[in-house]
Amino acid sequence: MMVQKIERLEKIMSRLGYGARRDVPHWIREGWLTVNGKKPKSASVKVYAGDVELDGEPLDHPFGLTVIYHKPLGTVCSRKEEGRIIFEDFPERWLGRKPPLSSVGRLDKDTSGLLIVTDDGQLNHYLTSPKHDIAKTYAVTLDSPLVGNEVETFAAGTLMLEADDKPCLPAELTVTGENTASLALHEGRYHQVRRMFAALGNHVTALERTHTGNLSLTSLNLQVGEHQTIEVEALKKLIG
């Protein structure tokens, strides 16, 4: 969570995506902006963001924004990739926040499911650091039936992927059907789930992230494309 600090009013409104700094004097003249219920003297006055209201409403997540999102298929997490960006499912003003929102890890265009998005760099590091060993679990559908050796092979920690110089960390595979399984990973390599099954001669036809740690997509009751905001400490408790 970002620490509350005194900032210029115009800077607060700009970094939270409300508009340009040059707009703030107009909002003050019109009486739209208040600080502790009073009209501020100028746009450059130094205040706490938590004391500011716009049109009688507190500012939107002034100390950091974290979102749990049900990512649809066909969307991308980076503007460097082709396709519909995930941020189009969020309020437009959030796109102007500074620091910007970014996904915690990425799900590729052909993968759906649970994704955490935040502007909190410390939280992003916490959730992705190997030190905290937060597993990501995926529901996998395969082109061909499982042959029976996959659980042992993935658990061994010896599987080498093409172009990698280190074997995959041990991963937990739970067979759920003839050609379906649940796979929990403790690292995040490029297209790792698909490459692991490809190394065994199989092909992933559908992939969904179902869990981050103990946080499950089904427990959230989020429809595809929906999101909900959450406080950092509450998120950490859910993840475990």
C-alpha positions in Angstrom: 0.0 0.0 0.0 1.3 3.5 -0.9 2.0 5.7 2.1 -0.1 8.8 2.5 2.0 12.0 2.0 1.4 15.7 1.5 1.3 16.6 -2.2 0.3 19.6 -4.3 -3.4 19.3 -5.0 -2.8 19.6 -8.8 -0.3 16.8 -8.7 -2.8 14.5 -6.8 -5.6 15.1 -9.4 -3.2 14.5 -12.3 -1.6 11.3 -10.9 -5.0 9.8 -10.1 -6.1 10.3 -13.7 -8.7 13.0 -13.1 -7.2 15.4 -15.7 -4.3 17.7 -16.4 -2.8 20.0 -13.7 -4.0 23.0 -15.7 -7.6 21.9 -15.2 -7.5 22.1 -11.4 -7.8 25.9 -10.9 -11.1 25.8 -12.9 -12.4 23.0 -10.7 -11.6 25.1 -7.6 -13.3 28.2 -9.0 -16.4 26.2 -9.8 -16.5 24.8 -6.3 -16.1 21.2 -7.4 -12.9 20.5 -5.3 -12.8 20.7 -1.5 -10.2 19.8 1.1 -11.7 18.9 4.5 -14.9 20.4 3.2 -13.4 23.7 2.4 -12.5 25.4 -0.9 -8.7 25.3 -1.3 -6.8 28.5 -1.8 -5.0 27.4 -4.9 -4.1 24.4 -7.1 -0.6 24.3 -5.6 -1.7 24.0 -2.0 -0.2 20.9 -0.3 -2.7 18.5 1.1 -3.4 14.8 1.9 -5.2 13.0 -0.9 -7.5 11.4 1.6 -8.8 14.9 2.6 -9.8 15.8 -1.0 -13.3 15.5 -2.4 -14.5 16.1 -6.0 -18.2 16.9 -6.4 -18.7 15.8 -2.8 -17.1 12.4 -3.3 -13.8 11.1 -2.0 -11.1 10.5 -4.6 -11.0 7.0 -6.1 -8.3 4.9 -4.4 -5.9 7.7 -3.7 -3.3 5.4 -2.0 -3.0 2.7 -4.6 -5.3 0.6 -6.7 -5.4 -3.2 -6.9 -7.9 -5.1 -8.9 -8.8 -8.8 -9.3 -9.9 -9.4 -12.8 -11.4 -12.3 -14.8 -9.4 -12.1 -18.0 -11.3 -13.1 -21.2 -9.8 -15.0 -24.1 -8.5 -12.9 -26.9 -7.2 -10.0 -24.7 -3.6 -9.1 -24.1 -1.8 -7.7 -21.0 0.8 -5.5 -22.8 0.4 -2.6 -25.3 3.4 -4.2 -27.1 1.2 -7.1 -28.1 -1.5 -7.1 -30.8 -5.1 -7.4 -29.7 -7.6 -5.9 -27.3 -5.8 -4.7 -24.2 -7.2 -5.8 -20.8 -7.4 -2.2 -19.5 -10.4 -1.5 -21.8 -12.5 -3.4 -19.3 -11.6 -0.9 -16.6 -12.9 2.7 -16.0 -11.1 5.0 -18.5 -9.8 7.3 -15.8 -7.7 4.5 -14.4 -5.6 4.5 -17.5 -4.3 7.9 -16.5 -3.0 6.9 -13.1 0.6 7.4 -12.2 2.3 5.0 -11.6 0.3 3.1 -14.2 -1.6 -0.1 -13.7 0.2 -3.3 -14.7 -0.7 -6.9 -14.5 1.1 -9.2 -12.0 2.7 -11.5 -14.5 0.9 -12.0 -17.8 -1.6 -14.3 -19.3 -1.3 -14.6 -23.1 -4.0 -14.0 -25.6 -5.2 -17.6 -25.6 -5.3 -17.9 -21.8 -8.2 -16.8 -19.6 -8.8 -16.6 -15.9 -7.6 -15.0 -12.7 -5.3 -11.9 -13.1 -4.3 -9.4 -10.5 -3.7 -5.8 -11.7 -2.1 -3.1 -9.6 -0.2 0.2 -9.5 1.6 -0.9 -6.4 5.1 -1.9 -7.3 5.8 -3.4 -3.9 2.8 -5.7 -4.1 3.7 -6.7 -7.7 7.2 -7.7 -6.4 5.7 -9.6 -3.4 3.4 -11.6 -5.6 6.1 -12.6 -8.2 9.1 -13.0 -6.0 10.4 -16.6 -5.7 11.0 -15.9 -2.0 7.2 -16.0 -1.3 6.5 -19.1 -3.5 3.0 -18.2 -4.5 1.7 -20.9 -6.8 -0.3 -20.2 -9.9 -2.8 -23.0 -10.8 -4.2 -23.7 -14.2 -7.0 -25.8 -15.6 -5.6 -27.5 -18.7 -7.4 -29.2 -21.6 -5.3 -31.3 -24.0 -5.5 -32.4 -27.5 -4.6 -36.0 -26.7 -5.3 -38.2 -23.6 -2.9 -38.2 -20.8 -0.6 -41.2 -20.9 0.0 -41.7 -17.2 3.6 -40.5 -16.6 2.9 -36.7 -16.5 2.3 -36.4 -12.7 5.7 -38.0 -11.9 7.5 -36.2 -14.7 6.3 -32.8 -13.6 6.9 -33.5 -9.9 10.5 -34.6 -10.5 11.9 -31.1 -11.3 14.0 -32.5 -14.1 11.9 -31.5 -17.1 13.9 -29.4 -19.6 12.1 -27.1 -22.0 13.4 -26.2 -25.4 15.8 -23.2 -25.4 16.0 -23.2 -21.5 19.2 -24.0 -19.6 17.6 -25.0 -16.4 15.0 -27.7 -15.7 11.5 -26.7 -14.5 10.9 -26.5 -10.8 8.7 -29.4 -9.4 5.1 -28.8 -10.3 1.9 -30.5 -9.0 -0.3 -32.1 -11.7 -3.8 -33.4 -10.7 -5.6 -35.4 -13.4 -9.2 -34.4 -13.7 -10.2 -36.3 -16.8 -8.9 -38.3 -19.8 -7.5 -35.2 -21.4 -7.9 -32.6 -18.6 -5.8 -31.7 -15.6 -5.0 -29.0 -13.0 -1.4 -27.8 -12.9 0.2 -25.7 -10.1 3.4 -23.9 -11.0 5.9 -22.3 -8.7 7.7 -20.2 -11.3 6.6 -18.2 -14.4 8.4 -19.0 -17.6 7.3 -17.9 -21.0 4.3 -20.0 -22.1 5.4 -22.5 -19.5 2.3 -24.7 -19.3 2.0 -25.1 -23.0 5.7 -25.9 -23.4 5.7 -28.4 -20.5 3.0 -30.5 -22.2 4.7 -30.0 -25.6 7.9 -31.5 -24.2 5.8 -34.6 -23.5 4.3 -34.7 -27.0 0.9 -33.2 -26.2 -0.8 -30.0 -27.1 -2.8 -27.6 -24.9 -6.1 -26.6 -26.5 -7.5 -24.6 -23.6 -5.9 -22.9 -20.6 -7.4 -21.0 -17.7 -5.7 -19.7 -14.5 -7.9 -20.8 -11.6 -5.9 -19.9 -8.6 -3.2 -17.5 -7.3 -2.1 -19.1 -4.0 -5.3 -19.9 -2.2 -7.3 -17.3 -4.0 -9.7 -19.1 -6.4 -11.5 -17.7 -9.4 -14.7 -19.6 -8.5 -14.9 -18.0 -5.0 -15.0 -14.5 -6.5 -18.2 -14.9 -8.5 -16.7 -12.7 -11.3 -18.1 -13.1 -14.8 -15.6 -13.1 -17.7 -14.4 -9.5 -18.2 -15.5 -8.4 -14.7 -13.3 -7.0 -12.0 -13.3 -6.0 -8.3 -11.1 -3.8 -6.3 -9.4 -5.0 -3.1 -7.1 -3.7 -0.4 -3.6 -5.1 -0.4 -3.8 -6.7 3.1 -7.1 -8.3 2.3 -5.6 -9.7 -0.9 -2.6 -11.2 0.9 -4.9 -12.9 3.4 -6.9 -14.5 0.6 -3.8 -15.7 -1.3 -2.3 -17.1 2.0 
